[in-house]
Structures are given as C-alpha cells and as structure tokens.
Amino acid sequence: MAKKKCVAQYNDDTGEQSPVSTHHESTQEDDRLSEGDSQSLNGTSAQHDQGIYSPNNEAQSTAFFLLVVLLSFSTRLYKIMEPPHVCWDETHFGKMGSYYINRTFFFDVHPPLGKMLIGLAGYMTGYDGTYPFLKPGDKYEHHNYWGMRGFCASLGSCLPPFAYLTVLELSQSPTAALITAAVLAFDTGCITISQYILLDPILMFFIMGAVLSMVKFNRQRYRPFSAPWWFWLVLTGVNLSGALGVKFVGLFVILLVGMNTAWDLWSLLGDLRLSLIDFGKHVLSRVFGLILLPLFLYVTIFAVHFVVLNKSGPGDGFFSSAFQSRLIGNNLHNASMPEYLAYGSIITVKNLRIAGGYLHSHWHLYPEGVGAKQQQVTAYLHKDYNNMWLVHRSNDRDAQSGEPDLVRHGDIIQLEHKETTRNLHSHLHEAPLTKKHFQVTGYGINGTGDPNDLWQVEVCGGRKGDLVKVLRSKVRFLHRATGCVLYSSGKTLPKWGWEQVEITCSPYLKETPNSQWNIEDHINAKLPNISLSVLKPHFLEILLESHIVMIRGNSGLKPKDNEMNSKPWHWPINYQGLRFSGVNETEYRVYLLGNPVIWWLNLVSLGLYVVMVAVASLALRRGVQLDKRRIEHCRVLMEGGGLLLLGWLLHYVPFYTMGRILYYHHYFPAMLFSSMLTGITLDTLLQSADLWLRPPYSHWLLRGGQAMLFLAILDSFYMFHPLSYGMRGPLAHDPDSTMAGLKWMDSWEF
C-alpha cells in the first residue's frame, strides 16, 4: 500500500490523479507520511520529471551517452575480421544468408527475419553467396564476409546505448545509466556474441529496442495521443515483431510488454476523470500498436521469405508435397504424373506428420539386440534414391498385361524397396525406440518374402473400391499378420540408424498424421500424366505449415552423444562458456565467456536488490520518516527495478521447463535485464552513503565507490579481453599463457 501511495502522489504532481481519487480510502498508513513529506515527494518527483532536461544534467547525460556509443562500437568492431575462418554457428547462419542471396529454400527452427537481414547485409556489401560454410575452421579466403559480421556487430553495438537510455528513463540518474552501459560495453561475452554471423545480436537489438520504446512510451502517459506518444507506441510494436521474427524467444519480451500494458490500462481504468469513451480509445490504440501492427509485420516477414526463397533446396523434405510443388526445381513443381496409383508403379511414400519424412530403407541392418537383425526401414527427411518403392500385388507379381490395374481401397499389396529388393515387413519384435510398437524391417530376396510382407491399403474416409489419388489421398497401410498400422514415430534413431526417424507398426489404430501417408512421386510409363499445378497451396496454408514445422523442429532439438548440454543454473554463475574457435595451442582461440567480475556483480546485485526493496517496503510500511530523496529511491527501486526484475525472470525462468538442448548463449537476453538492474541497484546503494556517514565523508564514499566500481570493470575487461579478441600460444594452465592465473573455475575451457 505504501508503494501505491508513493506512485499515486507522484502521479498527482503531474496532474493525473490524487491518492484519494484512486483508492477512496484513508488508512493509518496514509497518516504516517506527514504533509511535509508528501510535499517533499511531490517536489522530488517534479525534479526527476524535469531534471535531465535542465542544462547541466542534459549536457552531462548527452556527454555520457556519446561516450557510451564510442566505447560500444569500438569494442565490438575491433578485430572484426579476425579470425578469417568460420566460427561456431556461422556455419549455419552464414550458409542461410547465402541461401537468401541464391533464393534457395531451406529449413530452420527459427523464424526468418534474422537470416534475411544477414543475407541482405552480405548482398549489400558485395558477398555473392557462393561460400559453402561447410564447417567451423574453414578459411574464408577471398570471400567477402566482413559485411555480415559488421552488420551483426553494429546491432550488438547498439545494446549498451539502448540500455543507457532505458535506465536513464527509469531512474533519471545518468550515473545509474552509465554503470549499466559500462557493464554491457566491457562484458567479454556480449562483445564475443556480437562479433560473428549469429542471430543473437539481432535478437537482442529488437528486445532492447522494444524495452526502450516501451519505457519511452510510459513517459508519454501524460500526453496521450500526441505525436511522441504514437511514435513510441508504434516503435514498440515494430520491435516486438522484429524480436519474434528472429527467434521464438521474442515471445518473452512480448509477454513483458503485454503485462506492462495491462497494468497501464488498469491504472487508467481507475482514473475516474477519464470517460469510458476515452478509455476505449486507449485500449483500441494499444490493440492497434501492440497487436495488429506487430502481427501484420510478422506475417509480412514470412510473405517476403516465401517470395524470395522460391527455388528447391535442402529444406524441401521437411514440408508437405503440396508445399514443395511451389518451389522451382522441385520434381513436383509444374510436374505431371499419373493421377491414380497402379500396380507396377515406382513411388515415394511421404508421412503426413510435419517433418515425418519419406519411407526409406538402405543396406544397413538393425544392430544386435534391436529386434530382428534385418534391414533397417526408416523415415528420411530428404529426397533420396533409397526412398523409391515398387508396388506389387499380394498374390501374383507378374500378372501385368496391357494397361496396369489400379490400386483400390482394401487391396492387399507388397512394397518392394527398389534399391535393395527387400519387401516392407513387420513382425512381433519390439520397435527400436517405441517399445509398445512393432519393428518394421526390409525382408526377403528379390521381392520373395513371407506373409509378413502383406499390407492392406486404406484410403482415409474412403470406401471399398475407391481409387488411390497421387498426392491427394491420405492413405494408411494396415499389416495383415499383426493388425498394426505403418507409423512414423517422429523419434530420432541413434547413430546406428544414421539419426533418421524411427518407423514402427503401431497396434493403436486411431487415425493420426503419424499413421497417414500420401503418394508423392509416381512413375508408370503405361499411364497418362496429369498436371499437378492445381495442388499449389494458399499463403495461409504454407504459413501455418511452416510454423508447425518450426515448432516441432525446435522441440526435437535433443543433445547428441557426447554433446555438451548447458543447464540454466549454470548461466548466472558463469559456470561454463562455449568454444567459438580453436582448441589447441597452435590455433586461434575464441571463447564465449562473460566477464566474471561483471557476471558475478550482476548476481550479487540481484540479491542486493531483493534486500533493498524489502528494507524500503518495511520502512514505508512502518511509517519511517523519509526525506524526498529516499522516497524517490523507493520509487525507482520498486517501479524501474521491478520492471527489470520481471524482464529478467521472463527471459530466464522458462528455460527450466524446456526439454530441448540448451546452450550458454540462451542466457544473454536475460543478462541484459540483469545488467540494467545492476545499474539501478548499485547507484541507489552508493547514493545512500549518507545513511552511514555524514558529509563530506559520505560524498567521498560515494565518489570513491563509483571510481572503484568503474576501475574494477575496466581492469577485469583488460584481464579477460583475450577471450573475445583471440588467444594464441600456451593454454591457461601454462605460466607463459596470456590467460595464466585467470582460469578461476575448472569448468572454463580456455
């Protein structure tokens, strides 16, 4: 309640409402703040509303801001060309940038905006899209890569200035803003992650842009529907669409802005001077700026993505046959083939589960102890010769004369793998991964097998005698001997199965996309062909399908054998970093690790913040007499700090619930909020020096504490800067190493 009083008095000074008109109550707590204290609070709030615009403070904050911009860009653009080879995930996102330049379709688990911008940056700076980005360590040689790295570094360079402006708005303290900017500008982790062709600096640029725009918009609450009010509202929406358009974790900042907006509207609803019509205008304006506009921009990103990537590429197999028919160069694009399935045809069979794969086999056998040691049958996500199958009758393979007979609903068939001549087969052995299902194998020699090779064709929704339409019919294959149904589980097999998708025979006969298939390729020289152009899907269909594929792809990212899987609790304590480049003494080594002094300072500041808010709340609750400056500190801690703490929680805690593989770099968006909270917390703590010492000693303590803080940040950056700018020679355990004595945790690998 004390917090509400503090806020209400602050608003009253600006002319919005008084505590009485908001709460319609008088409590003992209201009496505890004297009239003089209330006037002091009002005076302080007014000062802080206008303080940075006074000539002295405005000049100081402008000078600090220019210094932050200079330091930020210089630390991130320094040695931007080093090392001149592919580092870490540049092999993915650099390659995807090339795909955009070449207009080649691909699949990725993230939305397309970040990769589109990387491709555009490369194209605008002379990169021709020909470099293959095969693996980390490959030399760039004559290829122009500086534009893509420079673009990412430039966006990463905007983070400290954005944080400076955000904290300045929340605290009205240039010193708090400068502490925040110094923490981010001299953090080795933020520098490293900004210097390479990655999505992270682009994502964080939009996240910080959204937070800054939201805070600026909040400051315009007393000038509703003015030009600046509309500008910051619209810019917030634009940044929200950008964050979500780069990675789905942009949903966290959308949630933050949504909660802030809900609180803002709730406060407006309590203003009895505001008519319901005016309140409705506020609601509709926010619906437009924060929902409809971001949604339109987000959909537009995908529209551009689909228009640009119009050529067949490595991502085709993740999508449906209808989706593939729109891609130039795909065998389904403007293709023609027989309309109805017939005996003697060569076909490919695609599972209707998104990213379910093509029915596939190869010469490799199931290993010892995994069912029967027969030929593997899997689902493969890419087009391949081993996806081809021959359709035979169950009783007489060679009874083909003249025009072939068509396959109908209820027919019993055999599917012979064209390359290995084994039949599609099932039996009562357990499936490799889905233990309640049966194993599916390739069995027999030259098509000669046993009764376990027989499958009944069922057209979903069909009746006996219905024909099987290529691409359009949803088909199930029922195993005659066991009664199970051919099924793509979606689970990834171990290395012995080439990390392809498990195929089983499910005893559960409920119709699901996992057990439904369609005939995609169909070759039969004895049948007339028809055009497939009528199958091209509409934009909304491919938009929905692409999102289903991305979401399932994301959830399917599981750690592989011997692959490091970081834990969320590792991140705030800086437990373990990531190798970006090099391992041994002869290589150019770059190691992603946050500046330990800064990260541990952030961690300590989180604890300090909780204690300080608890003490401030207790003091207000007990009616302790506070001067106007203390009450303003209370407001900044509770409002500004509370918003930043909420941002940190929203960008950190959800990772504990995720089943996918996690990496250290996933923490960096949360680290931005933690760093801003550090600026506010430490500045408030230092400004409270007069609680322990009288002037001038309190002033000396304040200035000395600030000087020691900035010196500690600079000194730690000097010690750990080789992590970002490259290390050569002996490793850290060697006394001759540049990092000797700095491996403070055994889990660090530099």
Sequence and secondary structure as in RCSB ss.txt:
>XXXX:A:sequence
MAKKKCVAQYNDDTGEQSPVSTHHESTQEDDRLSEGDSQSLNGTSAQHDQGIYSPNNEAQSTAFFLLVVLLSFST
RLYKIMEPPHVCWDETHFGKMGSYYINRTFFFDVHPPLGKMLIGLAGYMTGYDGTYPFLKPGDKYEHHNYWGMRG
FCASLGSCLPPFAYLTVLELSQSPTAALITAAVLAFDTGCITISQYILLDPILMFFIMGAVLSMVKFNRQRYRPF
SAPWWFWLVLTGVNLSGALGVKFVGLFVILLVGMNTAWDLWSLLGDLRLSLIDFGKHVLSRVFGLILLPLFLYVT
IFAVHFVVLNKSGPGDGFFSSAFQSRLIGNNLHNASMPEYLAYGSIITVKNLRIAGGYLHSHWHLYPEGVGAKQQ
QVTAYLHKDYNNMWLVHRSNDRDAQSGEPDLVRHGDIIQLEHKETTRNLHSHLHEAPLTKKHFQVTGYGINGTGD
PNDLWQVEVCGGRKGDLVKVLRSKVRFLHRATGCVLYSSGKTLPKWGWEQVEITCSPYLKETPNSQWNIEDHINA
KLPNISLSVLKPHFLEILLESHIVMIRGNSGLKPKDNEMNSKPWHWPINYQGLRFSGVNETEYRVYLLGNPVIWW
LNLVSLGLYVVMVAVASLALRRGVQLDKRRIEHCRVLMEGGGLLLLGWLLHYVPFYTMGRILYYHHYFPAMLFSS
MLTGITLDTLLQSADLWLRPPYSHWLLRGGQAMLFLAILDSFYMFHPLSYGMRGPLAHDPDSTMAGLKWMDSWEF
>XXXX:A:secstr
 HHHHHHHHHHHHTTS  HHHHH    HHHHHS HHHHHHHHHHHHHHHHGGGSHHHHHHHHHHHHHHHHHHHHH
HHTTTT SSB  TTHHHHHHHHHHHHHTB    SS SHHHHHHHHHHHHTT  S     STT B TTS  HHHHH
HHHHHHHTHHHHHHHHHHHHH  HHHHHHHHHHHHT HHHHHHHSSS SHHHHHHHHHHHHHHHHHHHHTTTSTT
SHHHHHHHHHHHHHHHHHHHH TTHHHHHHHHHHHHHHHHHHHHT TTS HHHHHHHHHHHHIIIIIHHHHHHHH
HHHHHHHH  B  TTGGGS HHHHTTSBTSTTTT EEESB BTT EEEEEESSTT  EEEEEEEE  TTSSSS E
EEEEESS  GGG EEEEESS TT   SS  B BTT EEEEEETTT  EEEEEEEE SS TTSEEEEEESBTTB  
GGG EEEEETT  TT B BTTT  EEEEETTT  EEEEEEEE  GGGTT EEEEEES     GGG EEEEEEE T
TS EEE GGG   HHHHHHHHHHHHHHHHHT    TT     GGGTTTT   EEEE  STTS BEEE   HHHHH
HHHHHHHHHHHHHHHHHHHHHTT    HHHHHHHHIIIIIIHHHHHHHHHHHGGGGG  S   GGGGHHHHHHHH
HHHHHHHHHHHHTGGGTS TTHHHHHHHHHHHHHHHHHHHHHHHHTHHHH B SS TTSTTSTTTT   STT   
